[in-house]
């Protein structure tokens, strides 16, 4: 396929896959209370359904770059979509919580190969001067997923059963496979490199143990001493990986890329920021359905304004970044996100719906600009030869930070709820408010990481993409 055709159709291919992934995520979050009732477990305990998916992503993503270089972007992408679609069917057929978690792990494996490879293909196809516009084009159609997800999920749960929400992915997955087979470029790495198995074991085990620890600690199922020992083991494994990667000729994750300032700030600053916002997709449905007593379909409708505002921001984010620059946008916008998250602490029974909608609009607007900025500046100074590794590292850290954010939100909620039952509406609402406040503080503090950017950083992307 020639370059012109690739540029025309590739964004639609990647957007279709991202639509499926985002639709699945938002549908699942809305259905958590119904799942809990059906499987006879508490809603907070079902965060494993969400965290297992994100954890599988974080552990598996490091292999995606190697897979794409070795077997080609088209083959890996199509296989990933097929795995994701099959896992969705298994989720819908699950009869208990462990089976559902296992199917979500498989689903995360598919997504781990799907989105990083799609992003990598975008980076390799478009020059830096067109990269921001291309990524925004991918994101705009994909944001239809979060726009439709809560509503579709709420309606399906209301009229059918929660199992049916996973079958929505089947026609979308089949469409994505068809588009990828016909229109996706097939890039291979310039030179074959061996898979860093030692690095995969060290990094994967460390990340998995750390995420699992956060999950069980949030459920108060482990004492402080045992938690501290497991945390030290996880940290030691990750430090061991860092030591191993320094001397490896072909490391799983090339940590030398962190010497590039724009890449380092994007990945590390974005990691902290996403911890702040990562708990919201799980906590908001709990607040609306269990705290405010709204049915699932109304809860879904309250999630729509955020996605609609995000789509609107994508249409003007290029102009905003071109005028103010990455440094100023990221510093100011991160603080605005934190302040917006804190506004959810006033939402309780009796709060006017227009106020909830206004907060949701603000959050979607600021989040959209934030993710566009962080995702694109990561590649501002990265060489084309390192684009595969850069995409792998960025994707790994993004998913890991979202997992940490979800675990943090759940942990804080469980901590302030104490021994009170989750059926206590007032107590649960107060605990969720504390979680929102904690996430808001973390987000505001993360703005400090963007001060190290320079005024001209990212101009190769923002200026080149200016209309």
Buried (B, 14 or more C-beta within 10 A) or exposed (E): BEEEEBBEBBBBBBBBBBBBBBBBBBBBBBBBBBBBEBBEBEBBBBBBBBBBBBBBBBBBBBBBBBBBBBBBBBBBBBBBBBBBBBBBBBBBEBEEBEBBBBBBBBBBBBBBBBBBBBBBBBBBBBEBBBBBBBBBBBBBBBBBBBBBBBBBBBBBBEEEEBBBBBBBBBEBBEBBBBBBEEBBBBBBBEEEBEBBEBBBBBBBBBBBBBBBBBBBBBBEEBEEEEBEEBBEBBEEBBEBBBEBBEEBEBBBBBBEBBEBBBBBBBBBBBBBBBBBBBBBBBBBBBBBBBBBEBBBBBBBBBBBBBBBBBBBBBEEBBEBBBEBBBBBBBBBBBBBBBBBBBBBBEBBEEEEEEEBBBBBBBBBBBBBBBBBBBBBBBBBBBEEEBBBBBBBBBBBBBBBBBBBBBBBBBBBBBBBBEEEEBEEBEBBBBBBBBBBBBBBBBBBBBBEBBEBBEEEBBBBBBBBBBE
